[in-house]
Amino acid sequence: MFDGAVAWLTARGRTGQWGSEPFSTDPVRVEKATAWAASGGMRIAEIDGRPAGCLVVGSAMEYVPPAAEPELYVRVLINDRRFHGRGVGAALLERAVTEAAELGVSLVRVDCYAGDDGRLVRYYESQGFTRTETFTVGEWPGQILERRLPVATG
């Protein structure tokens, strides 16, 4: 999925997010993906029995300031480009929100690439997330977004 996303972004001249080389050729990225798969937080969406998207939830990324309260962090969200426009990302984000509610957590955060035309930030906003802090990792501009859940009473 990552290789397909990189190819799609590169074909559109948008190499700022992940560069132009396939993820599968970078041992560091392969190691990260392997760790995500082993973390217990990976969720795979399927359409017609084929992997259509991937969500990884867990603790905040190491480059992100910690939240002042318990949270569920969206560490990875990626779609297979073959299923673009089918609501895979939205369904996976709703899965994260459902899991947070089941854990009694009222904060879901995510970070994303904030460069180029800001399209990715706007996508998360369209999914109910609100911009909070910005950050940079080297030259890479990032945006942290959050989605608050109603606090359960009872």
WOLIN-V785520 format. One record per pair of residues at least 12 apart in sequence whose C-alpha atoms are under 10 Angstrom apart, sorted by sequence separation. I is the first residue (numbers start at 0). J is the second residue. D is the distance in whole Angstrom. If there is no record, write none. Layout:
I_J_D / I_J_D
This chain:
5_17_7 / 6_18_9 / 7_19_10 / 41_53_7 / 42_54_5 / 43_55_9 / 58_70_8 / 59_71_8 / 60_72_8 / 76_88_7 / 95_107_8 / 96_108_10 / 111_123_9 / 130_142_7 / 131_143_6 / 132_144_7 / 4_17_9 / 5_18_7 / 6_19_7 / 41_54_6 / 42_55_6 / 57_70_9 / 58_71_6 / 59_72_5 / 60_73_9 / 76_89_10 / 78_91_10 / 95_108_10 / 110_123_9 / 130_143_6 / 131_144_5 / 132_145_10 / 5_19_6 / 6_20_8 / 40_54_8 / 41_55_4 / 42_56_8 / 57_71_6 / 58_72_5 / 59_73_8 / 60_74_7 / 77_91_9 / 109_123_9 / 129_143_8 / 130_144_4 / 131_145_7 / 2_17_10 / 4_19_10 / 5_20_7 / 6_21_7 / 40_55_5 / 41_56_7 / 56_71_7 / 57_72_5 / 58_73_8 / 59_74_7 / 60_75_10 / 76_91_8 / 92_107_9 / 128_143_9 / 129_144_5 / 130_145_7 / 1_17_9 / 5_21_6 / 6_22_10 / 39_55_8 / 40_56_5 / 41_57_9 / 56_72_5 / 57_73_7 / 58_74_8 / 76_92_8 / 128_144_6 / 129_145_5 / 130_146_9 / 2_19_9 / 4_21_9 / 5_22_8 / 38_55_8 / 39_56_9 / 40_57_6 / 55_72_8 / 56_73_5 / 57_74_7 / 92_109_10 / 127_144_9 / 128_145_5 / 129_146_6 / 2_20_8 / 3_21_8 / 4_22_9 / 38_56_9 / 39_57_9 / 40_58_10 / 55_73_6 / 56_74_5 / 57_75_10 / 73_91_10 / 127_145_8 / 128_146_5 / 129_147_9 / 2_21_5 / 3_22_9 / 35_54_10 / 36_55_8 / 38_57_8 / 54_73_7 / 55_74_5 / 56_75_7 / 73_92_8 / 109_128_9 / 127_146_6 / 128_147_8 / 1_21_7 / 2_22_5 / 35_55_7 / 54_74_8 / 55_75_5 / 56_76_9 / 108_128_8 / 109_129_10 / 110_130_9 / 113_133_8 / 123_143_10 / 124_144_8 / 126_146_9 / 127_147_9 / 1_22_6 / 2_23_7 / 35_56_9 / 54_75_5 / 55_76_7 / 107_128_9 / 108_129_9 / 109_130_10 / 110_131_10 / 112_133_10 / 113_134_9 / 120_141_9 / 123_144_8 / 124_145_9 / 0_22_9 / 1_23_8 / 2_24_9 / 35_57_9 / 53_75_7 / 54_76_5 / 55_77_9 / 73_95_7 / 108_130_10 / 110_132_9 / 111_133_10 / 112_134_10 / 113_135_9 / 120_142_7 / 123_145_9 / 124_146_9 / 0_23_10 / 32_55_10 / 53_76_6 / 54_77_7 / 72_95_8 / 73_96_10 / 108_131_10 / 110_133_9 / 111_134_10 / 112_135_9 / 119_142_10 / 120_143_9 / 123_146_10 / 52_76_7 / 53_77_5 / 54_78_9 / 71_95_8 / 72_96_10 / 110_134_9 / 114_138_10 / 120_144_8 / 52_77_6 / 53_78_6 / 71_96_8 / 114_139_8 / 115_140_9 / 117_142_10 / 51_77_9 / 52_78_4 / 53_79_8 / 113_139_8 / 114_140_6 / 1_28_10 / 51_78_6 / 52_79_6 / 71_98_8 / 72_99_9 / 112_139_7 / 113_140_5 / 114_141_7 / 50_78_9 / 51_79_5 / 52_80_9 / 71_99_6 / 112_140_6 / 113_141_5 / 114_142_9 / 50_79_7 / 51_80_8 / 52_81_10 / 70_99_7 / 71_100_9 / 111_140_9 / 112_141_5 / 113_142_6 / 49_79_10 / 51_81_8 / 52_82_8 / 69_99_10 / 111_141_6 / 112_142_6 / 113_143_9 / 1_32_10 / 51_82_6 / 52_83_10 / 71_102_9 / 92_123_9 / 110_141_7 / 111_142_5 / 112_143_9 / 50_82_9 / 51_83_9 / 70_102_9 / 110_142_5 / 111_143_7 / 40_73_9 / 41_74_9 / 42_75_10 / 43_76_10 / 49_82_10 / 69_102_10 / 70_103_9 / 71_104_7 / 76_109_9 / 89_122_10 / 93_126_9 / 109_142_8 / 110_143_4 / 111_144_8 / 40_74_9 / 41_75_9 / 42_76_10 / 43_77_10 / 44_78_9 / 51_85_9 / 52_86_10 / 53_87_9 / 54_88_8 / 69_103_9 / 70_104_6 / 71_105_8 / 72_106_8 / 73_107_7 / 74_108_9 / 75_109_8 / 88_122_10 / 89_123_9 / 92_126_8 / 93_127_10 / 109_143_6 / 110_144_6 / 40_75_10 / 41_76_10 / 43_78_10 / 44_79_10 / 51_86_10 / 52_87_6 / 53_88_8 / 69_104_6 / 70_105_7 / 71_106_6 / 72_107_6 / 73_108_6 / 74_109_7 / 75_110_9 / 76_111_10 / 88_123_10 / 92_127_10 / 108_143_7 / 109_144_5 / 110_145_9 / 46_82_8 / 51_87_7 / 52_88_7 / 54_90_10 / 55_91_9 / 56_92_10 / 68_104_9 / 69_105_8 / 70_106_5 / 71_107_5 / 72_108_5 / 73_109_5 / 74_110_8 / 75_111_9 / 89_125_9 / 90_126_10 / 108_144_6 / 109_145_6 / 45_82_10 / 51_88_9 / 54_91_6 / 68_105_9 / 69_106_7 / 70_107_6 / 71_108_7 / 72_109_6 / 73_110_8 / 74_111_10 / 89_126_7 / 107_144_8 / 108_145_4 / 109_146_9 / 52_90_9 / 53_91_7 / 54_92_8 / 56_94_10 / 57_95_10 / 68_106_8 / 69_107_9 / 70_108_7 / 71_109_9 / 72_110_9 / 73_111_10 / 88_126_9 / 89_127_10 / 107_145_6 / 108_146_6 / 35_74_9 / 46_85_9 / 52_91_8 / 56_95_7 / 106_145_7 / 107_146_5 / 108_147_9 / 35_75_9 / 54_94_9 / 55_95_9 / 66_106_9 / 106_146_6 / 107_147_6 / 46_87_9 / 54_95_8 / 105_146_8 / 106_147_5 / 107_148_8 / 45_87_9 / 56_98_9 / 66_108_9 / 105_147_6 / 106_148_6 / 32_75_10 / 44_87_7 / 56_99_10 / 104_147_9 / 105_148_5 / 106_149_9 / 43_87_10 / 44_88_9 / 104_148_8 / 105_149_6 / 106_150_10 / 103_148_10 / 104_149_9 / 105_150_6 / 44_90_8 / 63_109_10 / 103_149_10 / 104_150_8 / 105_151_8 / 44_91_7 / 63_110_8 / 103_150_8 / 104_151_9 / 43_91_8 / 59_107_10 / 100_148_7 / 103_151_7 / 42_91_8 / 59_108_8 / 60_109_9 / 99_148_8 / 100_149_9 / 0_50_9 / 44_94_10 / 58_108_10 / 59_109_8 / 60_110_9 / 96_146_8 / 100_150_9 / 0_51_8 / 56_107_10 / 59_110_9 / 96_147_9 / 97_148_9 / 100_151_8 / 0_52_8 / 1_53_10 / 42_94_9 / 56_108_10 / 96_148_8 / 0_53_8 / 42_95_9 / 56_109_9 / 40_95_10 / 64_132_9 / 63_132_9 / 63_133_9 / 64_134_9 / 63_134_8 / 62_134_8 / 63_135_10 / 73_145_10 / 4_77_8 / 7_80_8 / 62_135_9 / 63_136_10 / 72_145_9 / 3_77_10 / 4_78_8 / 6_80_10 / 62_136_7 / 3_78_9 / 4_79_7 / 70_145_10 / 1_77_7 / 3_79_7 / 4_80_7 / 0_77_7 / 1_78_8 / 2_79_9 / 3_80_7 / 70_147_10 / 0_78_6 / 1_79_8 / 3_81_9 / 63_141_10 / 0_79_5 / 1_80_9 / 63_142_10 / 64_143_9 / 0_80_7 / 63_143_8 / 0_81_10 / 16_111_9 / 17_112_9 / 16_112_6 / 15_112_8 / 16_113_8 / 15_113_10 / 16_114_7 / 15_114_7 / 16_115_8 / 15_115_7 / 13_114_9 / 14_115_9 / 13_115_7 / 12_115_10 / 13_116_9 / 16_119_10 / 17_139_9 / 15_138_9 / 16_139_7 / 15_139_7 / 16_140_9 / 15_140_9 / 16_141_10
